[in-house]
Each structure stands twice: as structure tokens, then as C-alpha cells.
Amino acid sequence: MVMVPTPLPANSNPCPPVIVGVGIGGTFEKAAIMAKRALIRPVGQSNPDTDVSSLERELLREVNSLGIGPAGFSGSTTALAVNIETYPCHIGSLPVAVNMNCHAARHSEIVI
């Protein structure tokens, strides 16, 4: 019998460099929404909470130390940013959601 690995869905294999959005707290639904919202924060703008900002920098260093690099061809820039949004909740139910956005993400703004 031959075991054939099942391919992972495309959303779990973003093409680096990525932006990592993390939502921590609230309900799981709230955490998932915050993870998505964290993705659209401008690169270079950290969380105003100094503890969370410190965690963002630490996680960015750790992700980039993996050596995956652009398009997975190795290098020092696997992620452009790690953005974290938080919301209060009881520590016993601390939900965490992580979402990734690849380099091809396009952001646009318009003022009407």
C-alpha cells in the first residue's frame, strides 16, 4: 500500500514575504476578526501597547530567523511584519487566531 500525502490547502502555504496577523483574546470569533484586522495595519506601525509591541518585534525576529526567505528560496526576510491585536478575556479561555497575508496583498485607500 502506498501512502500519498494530502496536499495542504493554498491558504496554509502563503508565498513569503508574509505579513502575520494575530488576534488574542475576546471570543474565538473576535480573535479571528482581530487577526484579519491586524493584517491591514500599515507595515512599520506597531501596537500602541509596549508589551504587545515588544512581542511583535520578538516574533518577527523569530520568523525571519527561520531562513525561509522570499518565495521560499532562503534568505532573511520571511515576514515583513507581525501585527498583534488584543482584547480582554478570561485567561482560562484565551483564544488566539493567526492569519497570514502574502506579499501579493494589495492595499488601497480612497477619500470621498
C-alpha positions, 0 to 999 in steps of 0.5 A, a space after each residue: 500500500 502506498 501512502 500519498 500525502 494530502 496536499 495542504 490547502 493554498 491558504 496554509 502555504 502563503 508565498 513569503 514575504 508574509 505579513 502575520 496577523 494575530 488576534 488574542 483574546 475576546 471570543 474565538 470569533 473576535 480573535 479571528 476578526 482581530 487577526 484579519 484586522 491586524 493584517 491591514 495595519 500599515 507595515 512599520 506601525 506597531 501596537 500602541 501597547 509596549 508589551 504587545 509591541 515588544 512581542 511583535 518585534 520578538 516574533 518577527 525576529 523569530 520568523 525571519 530567523 527561520 531562513 525561509 526567505 522570499 518565495 521560499 528560496 532562503 534568505 532573511 526576510 520571511 515576514 515583513 511584519 507581525 501585527 498583534 491585536 488584543 482584547 480582554 478575556 478570561 485567561 482560562 479561555 484565551 483564544 488566539 487566531 493567526 492569519 497570514 497575508 502574502 506579499 501579493 496583498 494589495 492595499 488601497 485607500 480612497 477619500 470621498 
